[in-house]
Amino acid sequence: MPRPICASINCVALSENLASVKQILSRAQPQGHPPPKTWAVVKADAYGHTIEAALAGFADADGLALLDFEEAARARKLGWVKPILMLEGAFDRSDLTVAQSLGLTLVIHEPRQLAWLSEVSLSEPLSVYLKMNTGMHRLGFEPVDYRDAFEALQGLVRAAKIHEITHMTHFACAERTDGLEAPMALFLEAVSGLPGHWCVSNSAATLAHSTAFALRWAPAGTTVWIRPGICLYGGSPLEEQSAADLGLRSAMTLRSGLISIRRVRAGEGVGYGHTFVAPKDMRIGVVACGYADGYPRHAPTGTPVGIDGRRATLVGRVSMDMITVDLSDHPQAQVGDVVVLWGDGGPTADDVAQCAGTISYELLTAVTARVPRRFINAR
């Protein structure tokens, strides 16, 4: 019999979260502008939810955005026929041939990628996203170099190697009320007068500002694409608003079970290093989940879990395969009972992440391969 731990993936929740994002955008859409199009970001195996679940949950997205060419090939093999955007573009010259065969759209963010496009023979033109660095300082051409890069791509359009160019950037501080002013000014100055569609909004920009700011400034006829990520999985990208505030549902529920119950006397320590010492006689539950499953090792005493729909808390240090929880408020708990680490019937991944000093993105993507995934409401 396998360990009781599993991650349940609710494909309907994925679909509903996408619909919620679209509804937020529709309310903010300026009159006379076409609705924005949506890249559902499914990098890191759909934030740990699997590409298979993403294809079921995001059927109404206009495209998928990811990083890994093997994941892109998997999506195509599973039947995805809409666009796929490779967020870091080609890593090698040979990737251009793969992109052509799979019908992928490539981000171009540095001169080497431009050179490869010039050098490689292609039987069909590619669509590309030209990325600008507006303050994140990770990927993208500097604003002063952007027009030169665009002109180089225009030459490849004339050579029938490029089909379409979209302007792209990524905001570093989109969750702030003033986080878009400076980067958007750089973007607008650099793209002024240049043909092409826009792609500027990640989850935080989409939810904190909607795309109204982009649609307001986009030239008539410009299609604006958004790139929601964590919000599609039920996590909040905003510090001041919870997922529930935003109308989002947890798509992943990480569950396990009580595999032992111990009676610990006042003054006795629990777990490695005895970092928790019982202040009174207590019942301690042992849960089959540890950092080898992706649970954060640095989660402290007091981190919540759910048992029978009610809160319990972690005590002591997280081990490789187990955690220990305080059963003081659960006198009826017994071996075999279900424990929700996060998701339906327990805390949210955001709640656990806040206790552990991290973000839900890390928790969801860190759930390891030894944890079985079970799909709920898959089409």
ChimeraX attribute file (.defattr): number of C-alpha atoms within 10 A of each C-alpha:
attribute: neighborCount
match mode: 1-to-1
recipient: residues
	/A:1	3
	/A:2	6
	/A:3	13
	/A:4	19
	/A:5	22
	/A:6	22
	/A:7	24
	/A:8	19
	/A:9	27
	/A:10	23
	/A:11	25
	/A:12	20
	/A:13	21
	/A:14	28
	/A:15	21
	/A:16	20
	/A:17	26
	/A:18	25
	/A:19	17
	/A:20	18
	/A:21	21
	/A:22	18
	/A:23	12
	/A:24	17
	/A:25	20
	/A:26	16
	/A:27	10
	/A:28	15
	/A:29	19
	/A:30	15
	/A:31	9
	/A:32	9
	/A:33	17
	/A:34	15
	/A:35	18
	/A:36	22
	/A:37	16
	/A:38	22
	/A:39	23
	/A:40	29
	/A:41	29
	/A:42	28
	/A:43	21
	/A:44	17
	/A:45	18
	/A:46	25
	/A:47	24
	/A:48	24
	/A:49	26
	/A:50	18
	/A:51	21
	/A:52	16
	/A:53	26
	/A:54	25
	/A:55	24
	/A:56	19
	/A:57	27
	/A:58	24
	/A:59	17
	/A:60	13
	/A:61	19
	/A:62	15
	/A:63	20
	/A:64	26
	/A:65	24
	/A:66	21
	/A:67	20
	/A:68	18
	/A:69	18
	/A:70	9
	/A:71	18
	/A:72	26
	/A:73	19
	/A:74	14
	/A:75	20
	/A:76	17
	/A:77	11
	/A:78	12
	/A:79	10
	/A:80	17
	/A:81	12
	/A:82	14
	/A:83	18
	/A:84	26
	/A:85	24
	/A:86	23
	/A:87	19
	/A:88	18
	/A:89	25
	/A:90	24
	/A:91	12
	/A:92	10
	/A:93	15
	/A:94	11
	/A:95	15
	/A:96	23
	/A:97	17
	/A:98	15
	/A:99	22
	/A:100	17
	/A:101	13
	/A:102	18
	/A:103	21
	/A:104	25
	/A:105	22
	/A:106	25
	/A:107	24
	/A:108	27
	/A:109	26
	/A:110	18
	/A:111	12
	/A:112	14
	/A:113	19
	/A:114	17
	/A:115	12
	/A:116	16
	/A:117	19
	/A:118	16
	/A:119	10
	/A:120	13
	/A:121	12
	/A:122	16
	/A:123	11
	/A:124	14
	/A:125	17
	/A:126	22
	/A:127	22
	/A:128	22
	/A:129	24
	/A:130	26
	/A:131	27
	/A:132	31
	/A:133	22
	/A:134	24
	/A:135	19
	/A:136	14
	/A:137	13
	/A:138	12
	/A:139	18
	/A:140	24
	/A:141	23
	/A:142	19
	/A:143	20
	/A:144	12
	/A:145	12
	/A:146	21
	/A:147	16
	/A:148	12
	/A:149	21
	/A:150	21
	/A:151	12
	/A:152	15
	/A:153	23
	/A:154	17
	/A:155	14
	/A:156	18
	/A:157	17
	/A:158	10
	/A:159	12
	/A:160	14
	/A:161	21
	/A:162	19
	/A:163	16
	/A:164	17
	/A:165	23
	/A:166	20
	/A:167	24
	/A:168	25
	/A:169	25
	/A:170	24
	/A:171	21
	/A:172	19
	/A:173	15
	/A:174	23
	/A:175	20
	/A:176	15
	/A:177	11
	/A:178	9
	/A:179	15
	/A:180	18
	/A:181	11
	/A:182	12
	/A:183	21
	/A:184	20
	/A:185	11
	/A:186	17
	/A:187	19
	/A:188	14
	/A:189	11
	/A:190	18
	/A:191	18
	/A:192	11
	/A:193	9
	/A:194	12
	/A:195	14
	/A:196	17
	/A:197	18
	/A:198	24
	/A:199	23
	/A:200	21
	/A:201	25
	/A:202	25
	/A:203	24
	/A:204	24
	/A:205	27
	/A:206	25
	/A:207	22
	/A:208	15
	/A:209	21
	/A:210	23
	/A:211	25
	/A:212	18
	/A:213	18
	/A:214	20
	/A:215	23
	/A:216	13
	/A:217	11
	/A:218	17
	/A:219	17
	/A:220	11
	/A:221	11
	/A:222	17
	/A:223	18
	/A:224	24
	/A:225	24
	/A:226	23
	/A:227	23
	/A:228	24
	/A:229	25
	/A:230	21
	/A:231	29
	/A:232	30
	/A:233	33
	/A:234	28
	/A:235	27
	/A:236	28
	/A:237	26
	/A:238	18
	/A:239	10
	/A:240	9
	/A:241	12
	/A:242	17
	/A:243	20
	/A:244	13
	/A:245	9
	/A:246	18
	/A:247	15
	/A:248	23
	/A:249	24
	/A:250	24
	/A:251	27
	/A:252	29
	/A:253	24
	/A:254	25
	/A:255	25
	/A:256	21
	/A:257	23
	/A:258	24
	/A:259	17
	/A:260	14
	/A:261	18
	/A:262	13
	/A:263	11
	/A:264	17
	/A:265	14
	/A:266	12
	/A:267	12
	/A:268	14
	/A:269	17
	/A:270	19
	/A:271	16
	/A:272	11
	/A:273	9
	/A:274	13
	/A:275	14
	/A:276	18
	/A:277	16
	/A:278	20
	/A:279	12
	/A:280	11
	/A:281	13
	/A:282	16
	/A:283	19
	/A:284	21
	/A:285	27
	/A:286	19
	/A:287	28
	/A:288	22
	/A:289	28
	/A:290	18
	/A:291	19
	/A:292	18
	/A:293	19
	/A:294	20
	/A:295	27
	/A:296	23
	/A:297	15
	/A:298	13
	/A:299	22
	/A:300	20
	/A:301	19
	/A:302	16
	/A:303	20
	/A:304	25
	/A:305	25
	/A:306	20
	/A:307	22
	/A:308	15
	/A:309	14
	/A:310	15
	/A:311	19
	/A:312	24
	/A:313	18
	/A:314	24
	/A:315	26
	/A:316	23
	/A:317	22
	/A:318	22
	/A:319	18
	/A:320	16
	/A:321	14
	/A:322	19
	/A:323	22
	/A:324	26
	/A:325	24
	/A:326	23
	/A:327	23
	/A:328	15
	/A:329	13
	/A:330	15
	/A:331	8
	/A:332	9
	/A:333	17
	/A:334	15
	/A:335	13
	/A:336	13
	/A:337	16
	/A:338	21
	/A:339	28
	/A:340	29
	/A:341	28
	/A:342	25
	/A:343	24
	/A:344	18
	/A:345	19
	/A:346	24
	/A:347	22
	/A:348	26
	/A:349	25
	/A:350	25
	/A:351	20
	/A:352	25
	/A:353	21
	/A:354	14
	/A:355	17
	/A:356	20
	/A:357	11
	/A:358	16
	/A:359	18
	/A:360	23
	/A:361	20
	/A:362	16
	/A:363	20
	/A:364	27
	/A:365	17
	/A:366	18
	/A:367	23
	/A:368	14
	/A:369	11
	/A:370	12
	/A:371	19
	/A:372	16
	/A:373	20
	/A:374	15
	/A:375	19
	/A:376	15
	/A:377	12
	/A:378	15
	/A:379	11
